[in-house]
Amino acid sequence: MDSTRVLLVEDEVDAREILSFYLNTIFEDVVVAVDGQEALEIFEENLKNNKYFDLVLTDIKMPRLNGMDMIEKMLELVENQKFIIVSAYKDEEKLFKSINFRVLGYFIKPINVDNMMEILKKAKVEVLKEKKKSKKLLKINKDYRYSLNQKLLYSNTSLVKLSKKETQLLYVLIKNIGKIVTIKECKLALWNDENKSDTTFRTVMKRLKDKISANDFILSLKGQGYTIEKIV
């Protein structure tokens, strides 16, 4: 069975202890942070070691860095990160905003244990389902594999760390394997702006190609665009 990792972010001591206890009854590895800033630092440190959290459970109102700002920063690092939000306030605006953040659940303090357990169990099912899909990797060449579901690139068994824009660019090319993707199409996909400067685009492309230099699979076709050759 796959191991699941959760990052709990909660500044209130009592709530943190309760959530930590119940999370440990469902998930195999639970890491705890006392505010958004500490959580972001833990998140970044794990990424440096090619470690990911399947789920981040976070409060909204916290010192140093609030939950929403923390989520936005984490999504810049891992575009498909999943979250559960817990808050003392039933804030509809934040709730609607959170829909765009790949949120699997949302519950209000004081915590109702039955409701919380139901949400956590459903979240684990979703996480395991995602993990199962991610194992089906597309072979690009002898060195690189790609998870279409998670938009993650692997060099042999190691994750290749890509920025948000690099991830988006690679995804556009992967979706169009065997076809030429014009620079205009790339700009629209990355910025929804075909007039974005060529310099900005070339910077993203260069950084992406630098990260796959061991066996570069992106072909530049002068005056046409870019392509990844069809995989046989």
Contacts in CASP RR format, 6 or more apart in sequence:
PFRMAT RR
TARGET T0000
AUTHOR 0000-0000-0000
METHOD contacts of the structure
MODEL  1
MDSTRVLLVEDEVDAREILSFYLNTIFEDVVVAVDGQEALEIFEENLKNN
KYFDLVLTDIKMPRLNGMDMIEKMLELVENQKFIIVSAYKDEEKLFKSIN
FRVLGYFIKPINVDNMMEILKKAKVEVLKEKKKSKKLLKINKDYRYSLNQ
KLLYSNTSLVKLSKKETQLLYVLIKNIGKIVTIKECKLALWNDENKSDTT
FRTVMKRLKDKISANDFILSLKGQGYTIEKIV
2 128 0 8 1.000
2 131 0 8 1.000
2 132 0 8 1.000
3 28 0 8 1.000
3 29 0 8 1.000
4 27 0 8 1.000
4 28 0 8 1.000
4 29 0 8 1.000
4 54 0 8 1.000
4 55 0 8 1.000
4 124 0 8 1.000
4 127 0 8 1.000
4 128 0 8 1.000
4 131 0 8 1.000
5 27 0 8 1.000
5 28 0 8 1.000
5 29 0 8 1.000
5 30 0 8 1.000
5 31 0 8 1.000
5 51 0 8 1.000
5 52 0 8 1.000
5 53 0 8 1.000
5 54 0 8 1.000
5 55 0 8 1.000
6 23 0 8 1.000
6 27 0 8 1.000
6 29 0 8 1.000
6 30 0 8 1.000
6 31 0 8 1.000
6 53 0 8 1.000
6 54 0 8 1.000
6 55 0 8 1.000
6 56 0 8 1.000
6 57 0 8 1.000
7 31 0 8 1.000
7 32 0 8 1.000
7 33 0 8 1.000
7 39 0 8 1.000
7 42 0 8 1.000
7 43 0 8 1.000
7 53 0 8 1.000
7 55 0 8 1.000
7 56 0 8 1.000
7 57 0 8 1.000
7 58 0 8 1.000
8 16 0 8 1.000
8 19 0 8 1.000
8 20 0 8 1.000
8 23 0 8 1.000
8 30 0 8 1.000
8 31 0 8 1.000
8 32 0 8 1.000
8 33 0 8 1.000
8 57 0 8 1.000
8 58 0 8 1.000
9 33 0 8 1.000
9 34 0 8 1.000
9 35 0 8 1.000
9 36 0 8 1.000
9 38 0 8 1.000
9 39 0 8 1.000
9 56 0 8 1.000
9 57 0 8 1.000
9 58 0 8 1.000
9 59 0 8 1.000
9 62 0 8 1.000
9 67 0 8 1.000
9 70 0 8 1.000
10 16 0 8 1.000
10 19 0 8 1.000
10 32 0 8 1.000
10 33 0 8 1.000
10 34 0 8 1.000
10 57 0 8 1.000
10 58 0 8 1.000
10 59 0 8 1.000
10 62 0 8 1.000
10 86 0 8 1.000
11 34 0 8 1.000
11 35 0 8 1.000
11 59 0 8 1.000
11 62 0 8 1.000
11 63 0 8 1.000
12 59 0 8 1.000
15 59 0 8 1.000
15 86 0 8 1.000
15 109 0 8 1.000
15 111 0 8 1.000
16 32 0 8 1.000
16 34 0 8 1.000
18 111 0 8 1.000
19 57 0 8 1.000
19 86 0 8 1.000
19 111 0 8 1.000
19 116 0 8 1.000
20 30 0 8 1.000
20 32 0 8 1.000
22 113 0 8 1.000
22 116 0 8 1.000
22 117 0 8 1.000
22 120 0 8 1.000
23 30 0 8 1.000
23 57 0 8 1.000
23 120 0 8 1.000
24 30 0 8 1.000
26 117 0 8 1.000
26 120 0 8 1.000
26 121 0 8 1.000
26 124 0 8 1.000
27 54 0 8 1.000
27 55 0 8 1.000
27 120 0 8 1.000
27 124 0 8 1.000
31 42 0 8 1.000
31 53 0 8 1.000
33 39 0 8 1.000
33 42 0 8 1.000
35 62 0 8 1.000
35 63 0 8 1.000
35 64 0 8 1.000
35 65 0 8 1.000
36 58 0 8 1.000
36 62 0 8 1.000
36 64 0 8 1.000
36 65 0 8 1.000
36 66 0 8 1.000
36 67 0 8 1.000
36 70 0 8 1.000
37 64 0 8 1.000
37 65 0 8 1.000
37 70 0 8 1.000
38 64 0 8 1.000
39 56 0 8 1.000
39 58 0 8 1.000
39 65 0 8 1.000
39 70 0 8 1.000
40 65 0 8 1.000
40 70 0 8 1.000
40 73 0 8 1.000
40 74 0 8 1.000
43 53 0 8 1.000
43 56 0 8 1.000
43 74 0 8 1.000
43 77 0 8 1.000
44 77 0 8 1.000
46 52 0 8 1.000
46 53 0 8 1.000
47 77 0 8 1.000
47 78 0 8 1.000
47 161 0 8 1.000
50 158 0 8 1.000
50 159 0 8 1.000
50 161 0 8 1.000
52 78 0 8 1.000
52 159 0 8 1.000
53 81 0 8 1.000
54 82 0 8 1.000
54 127 0 8 1.000
54 130 0 8 1.000
54 131 0 8 1.000
55 82 0 8 1.000
55 83 0 8 1.000
55 84 0 8 1.000
55 104 0 8 1.000
55 123 0 8 1.000
55 127 0 8 1.000
56 71 0 8 1.000
56 74 0 8 1.000
56 81 0 8 1.000
56 82 0 8 1.000
56 83 0 8 1.000
56 84 0 8 1.000
57 83 0 8 1.000
57 84 0 8 1.000
57 85 0 8 1.000
57 86 0 8 1.000
58 67 0 8 1.000
58 70 0 8 1.000
58 71 0 8 1.000
58 83 0 8 1.000
58 84 0 8 1.000
58 85 0 8 1.000
58 86 0 8 1.000
59 67 0 8 1.000
59 85 0 8 1.000
59 86 0 8 1.000
59 87 0 8 1.000
59 88 0 8 1.000
60 66 0 8 1.000
60 67 0 8 1.000
60 68 0 8 1.000
60 85 0 8 1.000
60 86 0 8 1.000
60 87 0 8 1.000
60 89 0 8 1.000
60 91 0 8 1.000
60 94 0 8 1.000
61 67 0 8 1.000
61 87 0 8 1.000
61 88 0 8 1.000
61 89 0 8 1.000
62 70 0 8 1.000
65 73 0 8 1.000
68 94 0 8 1.000
68 97 0 8 1.000
68 98 0 8 1.000
71 83 0 8 1.000
71 98 0 8 1.000
71 101 0 8 1.000
72 101 0 8 1.000
74 81 0 8 1.000
75 81 0 8 1.000
75 101 0 8 1.000
75 102 0 8 1.000
75 164 0 8 1.000
76 163 0 8 1.000
76 164 0 8 1.000
77 164 0 8 1.000
79 151 0 8 1.000
79 164 0 8 1.000
79 167 0 8 1.000
79 168 0 8 1.000
80 102 0 8 1.000
80 150 0 8 1.000
80 151 0 8 1.000
81 102 0 8 1.000
82 102 0 8 1.000
82 103 0 8 1.000
82 104 0 8 1.000
82 123 0 8 1.000
82 126 0 8 1.000
82 127 0 8 1.000
82 130 0 8 1.000
83 98 0 8 1.000
83 101 0 8 1.000
83 102 0 8 1.000
83 103 0 8 1.000
83 104 0 8 1.000
83 105 0 8 1.000
84 103 0 8 1.000
84 104 0 8 1.000
84 105 0 8 1.000
84 106 0 8 1.000
84 107 0 8 1.000
84 119 0 8 1.000
84 120 0 8 1.000
84 123 0 8 1.000
85 94 0 8 1.000
85 98 0 8 1.000
85 103 0 8 1.000
85 105 0 8 1.000
85 106 0 8 1.000
85 107 0 8 1.000
86 106 0 8 1.000
86 107 0 8 1.000
86 108 0 8 1.000
86 109 0 8 1.000
86 111 0 8 1.000
87 94 0 8 1.000
87 106 0 8 1.000
87 108 0 8 1.000
87 109 0 8 1.000
88 108 0 8 1.000
88 109 0 8 1.000
89 108 0 8 1.000
90 108 0 8 1.000
95 106 0 8 1.000
98 106 0 8 1.000
104 119 0 8 1.000
104 122 0 8 1.000
104 123 0 8 1.000
104 126 0 8 1.000
105 119 0 8 1.000
105 123 0 8 1.000
107 115 0 8 1.000
107 116 0 8 1.000
107 119 0 8 1.000
130 149 0 8 1.000
130 150 0 8 1.000
133 147 0 8 1.000
133 149 0 8 1.000
133 150 0 8 1.000
134 147 0 8 1.000
134 149 0 8 1.000
134 150 0 8 1.000
134 152 0 8 1.000
136 147 0 8 1.000
136 149 0 8 1.000
137 145 0 8 1.000
137 146 0 8 1.000
137 147 0 8 1.000
137 154 0 8 1.000
138 145 0 8 1.000
138 146 0 8 1.000
138 147 0 8 1.000
138 148 0 8 1.000
138 174 0 8 1.000
138 231 0 8 1.000
139 145 0 8 1.000
139 231 0 8 1.000
140 146 0 8 1.000
140 217 0 8 1.000
140 228 0 8 1.000
140 231 0 8 1.000
141 215 0 8 1.000
141 217 0 8 1.000
141 231 0 8 1.000
142 215 0 8 1.000
143 155 0 8 1.000
143 156 0 8 1.000
143 214 0 8 1.000
143 215 0 8 1.000
144 153 0 8 1.000
144 154 0 8 1.000
144 155 0 8 1.000
144 160 0 8 1.000
144 212 0 8 1.000
144 215 0 8 1.000
144 217 0 8 1.000
145 153 0 8 1.000
145 154 0 8 1.000
145 156 0 8 1.000
146 152 0 8 1.000
146 153 0 8 1.000
146 154 0 8 1.000
146 170 0 8 1.000
146 174 0 8 1.000
147 153 0 8 1.000
147 154 0 8 1.000
148 174 0 8 1.000
151 167 0 8 1.000
151 170 0 8 1.000
151 171 0 8 1.000
152 159 0 8 1.000
153 159 0 8 1.000
153 160 0 8 1.000
153 162 0 8 1.000
153 170 0 8 1.000
153 212 0 8 1.000
154 160 0 8 1.000
155 212 0 8 1.000
155 214 0 8 1.000
160 211 0 8 1.000
160 212 0 8 1.000
161 211 0 8 1.000
162 170 0 8 1.000
162 208 0 8 1.000
162 211 0 8 1.000
163 204 0 8 1.000
163 207 0 8 1.000
165 190 0 8 1.000
165 204 0 8 1.000
166 204 0 8 1.000
166 207 0 8 1.000
166 208 0 8 1.000
166 211 0 8 1.000
168 189 0 8 1.000
168 190 0 8 1.000
169 186 0 8 1.000
169 189 0 8 1.000
169 190 0 8 1.000
169 204 0 8 1.000
169 205 0 8 1.000
169 208 0 8 1.000
170 208 0 8 1.000
172 181 0 8 1.000
172 185 0 8 1.000
172 186 0 8 1.000
172 189 0 8 1.000
172 190 0 8 1.000
173 181 0 8 1.000
173 218 0 8 1.000
173 226 0 8 1.000
173 227 0 8 1.000
173 228 0 8 1.000
174 228 0 8 1.000
176 227 0 8 1.000
176 228 0 8 1.000
177 228 0 8 1.000
177 229 0 8 1.000
177 230 0 8 1.000
177 231 0 8 1.000
178 227 0 8 1.000
178 228 0 8 1.000
178 229 0 8 1.000
178 230 0 8 1.000
179 227 0 8 1.000
180 221 0 8 1.000
180 224 0 8 1.000
180 225 0 8 1.000
180 226 0 8 1.000
180 227 0 8 1.000
181 225 0 8 1.000
181 226 0 8 1.000
181 227 0 8 1.000
182 224 0 8 1.000
182 225 0 8 1.000
183 198 0 8 1.000
183 201 0 8 1.000
183 225 0 8 1.000
183 226 0 8 1.000
184 194 0 8 1.000
186 201 0 8 1.000
186 205 0 8 1.000
186 226 0 8 1.000
187 193 0 8 1.000
187 194 0 8 1.000
187 195 0 8 1.000
187 196 0 8 1.000
187 201 0 8 1.000
188 194 0 8 1.000
190 196 0 8 1.000
190 201 0 8 1.000
190 204 0 8 1.000
205 218 0 8 1.000
205 226 0 8 1.000
208 218 0 8 1.000
209 216 0 8 1.000
209 218 0 8 1.000
212 218 0 8 1.000
217 228 0 8 1.000
217 229 0 8 1.000
218 226 0 8 1.000
218 227 0 8 1.000
218 228 0 8 1.000
219 226 0 8 1.000
219 227 0 8 1.000
219 228 0 8 1.000
219 229 0 8 1.000
220 226 0 8 1.000
221 227 0 8 1.000
END
